Amino acid sequence: MASDSTFDVVSKVDKQEVSNALNQAQKEIAQRYDFKGVGAEIDFSGENILIKANAEERAKAVLDVFESKLVKRGISLKSLDAGEPFASGKEYRIEASIKEGIAQDVAKKITKLIREEGPKSVKAVIQGDELRVSSKSRDDLQETMQLLRGFEDADLQFVNLR
């Protein structure tokens, strides 16, 4: 059993890069002419991001600016969980959050994918908010990584290849 090779599948986001992207978005929103006088702003409070504007399309435009800043900083949009605009008094709001860790239902989808489409020698075990994938063959592990790179539901990284 000690001869098994393993790697961990995780979903992590660099908080500093998110903060930098948010600051860049705030600066751009403050300077752009089309956001003047529409009450457009974006704030970060703990884990949640709150976008406000006086019109639904302006709120979506602020979200679009923030998404472009995330992409420029190398953060996948799969990590951003943004809701639909909703009216709150005289303004529209969008609540968003950054997803970290692999949710239980997504982890089950990943293990099912590995079981069905991956090499037969590969085993996947859910460990909290990450997955441990093991096999006797390192080539099978590499093949599994390739399979998981096309996974759509979450932004996955592979760490601790042993």
C-alpha positions as CSV (number, residue, x, y, z in Angstrom):
1,M,0.0,0.0,0.0
2,A,2.9,2.4,0.6
3,S,3.9,2.2,-3.1
4,D,0.7,4.2,-4.1
5,S,1.2,7.6,-5.6
6,T,-1.3,10.3,-4.7
7,F,-2.3,13.9,-5.3
8,D,-4.9,16.2,-3.7
9,V,-7.6,18.0,-5.7
10,V,-8.4,21.4,-4.1
11,S,-10.2,24.6,-4.9
12,K,-8.4,27.6,-3.4
13,V,-8.4,31.3,-4.3
14,D,-5.6,33.8,-3.5
15,K,-7.4,36.3,-1.2
16,Q,-4.8,39.0,-1.9
17,E,-5.4,38.8,-5.6
18,V,-9.2,39.0,-5.0
19,S,-8.6,42.1,-2.9
20,N,-6.4,43.6,-5.6
21,A,-9.0,43.0,-8.3
22,L,-11.7,44.6,-6.1
23,N,-9.5,47.7,-5.5
24,Q,-8.8,48.0,-9.2
25,A,-12.6,47.7,-10.0
26,Q,-13.4,50.4,-7.4
27,K,-10.9,52.7,-9.0
28,E,-12.2,52.1,-12.5
29,I,-15.8,52.6,-11.4
30,A,-14.9,55.9,-9.6
31,Q,-13.2,57.2,-12.8
32,R,-15.4,56.0,-15.6
33,Y,-17.9,58.5,-17.1
34,D,-20.7,56.0,-17.6
35,F,-20.8,55.3,-13.9
36,K,-21.0,59.0,-12.8
37,G,-24.2,59.8,-11.0
38,V,-25.6,56.3,-11.0
39,G,-24.6,55.4,-7.4
40,A,-22.4,52.6,-8.7
41,E,-20.2,51.0,-6.1
42,I,-18.6,47.7,-5.1
43,D,-17.8,46.7,-1.5
44,F,-16.1,43.8,0.2
45,S,-17.5,42.8,3.6
46,G,-15.9,39.7,5.1
47,E,-16.7,36.9,2.6
48,N,-19.3,38.7,0.6
49,I,-19.1,41.3,-2.2
50,L,-21.9,43.8,-2.5
51,I,-22.5,45.6,-5.8
52,K,-24.9,48.6,-5.8
53,A,-26.3,50.9,-8.6
54,N,-29.5,52.8,-9.3
55,A,-30.3,50.6,-12.4
56,E,-30.2,46.9,-13.0
57,E,-28.0,47.2,-16.1
58,R,-25.5,49.5,-14.2
59,A,-25.2,46.9,-11.5
60,K,-24.5,44.2,-14.1
61,A,-21.9,46.5,-15.7
62,V,-20.2,46.9,-12.3
63,L,-20.1,43.1,-12.0
64,D,-18.7,42.8,-15.5
65,V,-15.8,45.3,-14.5
66,F,-15.1,43.2,-11.4
67,E,-15.1,39.9,-13.4
68,S,-12.6,41.4,-16.0
69,K,-10.3,42.4,-13.1
70,L,-10.5,38.9,-11.6
71,V,-9.6,37.3,-15.0
72,K,-6.6,39.7,-15.4
73,R,-5.3,38.6,-12.0
74,G,-5.6,34.9,-12.9
75,I,-8.6,34.0,-10.8
76,S,-11.1,31.7,-12.5
77,L,-14.7,33.0,-12.8
78,K,-15.8,29.5,-11.6
79,S,-14.7,30.8,-8.1
80,L,-17.1,33.7,-8.2
81,D,-20.7,33.0,-7.1
82,A,-22.8,36.0,-8.2
83,G,-26.5,36.2,-7.7
84,E,-29.1,38.0,-9.8
85,P,-29.7,41.8,-9.4
86,F,-32.6,42.5,-7.0
87,A,-34.3,45.8,-6.1
88,S,-33.5,47.2,-2.6
89,G,-35.3,50.5,-2.1
90,K,-34.2,52.9,-4.9
91,E,-31.2,50.8,-5.9
92,Y,-30.3,47.5,-7.4
93,R,-27.9,45.1,-5.6
94,I,-26.0,42.0,-6.6
95,E,-24.6,39.8,-3.8
96,A,-21.6,37.8,-4.7
97,S,-19.1,35.6,-2.9
98,I,-15.8,33.8,-3.6
99,K,-16.1,30.0,-3.4
100,E,-13.3,28.1,-1.7
101,G,-13.0,24.4,-1.1
102,I,-14.9,21.7,-2.9
103,A,-18.6,21.4,-1.9
104,Q,-19.8,17.9,-0.9
105,D,-22.1,17.6,-4.0
106,V,-19.3,18.7,-6.4
107,A,-16.9,16.3,-4.7
108,K,-19.3,13.5,-5.3
109,K,-19.6,14.5,-9.0
110,I,-15.8,14.5,-9.3
111,T,-15.5,11.0,-7.7
112,K,-18.2,9.7,-10.0
113,L,-16.4,11.1,-13.0
114,I,-13.1,9.5,-12.0
115,R,-14.9,6.2,-11.4
116,E,-16.7,6.2,-14.7
117,E,-14.2,7.8,-17.1
118,G,-10.8,7.6,-15.4
119,P,-8.4,4.7,-15.4
120,K,-9.6,1.7,-13.4
121,S,-6.6,1.7,-10.9
122,V,-7.4,5.2,-9.7
123,K,-9.3,5.7,-6.4
124,A,-10.7,9.0,-5.1
125,V,-11.5,9.7,-1.5
126,I,-13.3,12.8,-0.2
127,Q,-11.5,14.4,2.7
128,G,-13.4,17.4,4.0
129,D,-13.3,20.1,1.3
130,E,-10.7,18.4,-0.8
131,L,-10.2,15.0,-2.6
132,R,-7.3,12.6,-2.4
133,V,-6.7,10.6,-5.6
134,S,-4.4,7.6,-5.4
135,S,-3.1,4.9,-7.8
136,K,-0.1,2.6,-8.2
137,S,0.6,4.2,-11.6
138,R,1.8,7.8,-11.9
139,D,0.8,7.7,-15.5
140,D,-2.8,6.9,-14.5
141,L,-2.7,9.9,-12.1
142,Q,-1.5,12.2,-14.9
143,E,-4.4,10.9,-17.1
144,T,-6.8,11.6,-14.2
145,M,-5.5,15.2,-13.9
146,Q,-6.1,15.7,-17.6
147,L,-9.6,14.4,-17.2
148,L,-10.3,16.8,-14.3
149,R,-8.9,19.8,-16.1
150,G,-12.1,19.8,-18.2
151,F,-14.4,19.8,-15.2
152,E,-16.8,22.7,-15.4
153,D,-18.4,23.0,-12.0
154,A,-15.4,24.2,-10.0
155,D,-12.0,25.7,-10.3
156,L,-9.6,22.8,-9.4
157,Q,-5.9,22.8,-8.6
158,F,-3.7,19.7,-8.0
159,V,-1.3,19.7,-5.1
160,N,1.0,17.2,-3.2
161,L,1.8,14.9,-6.1
162,R,3.7,12.1,-4.4
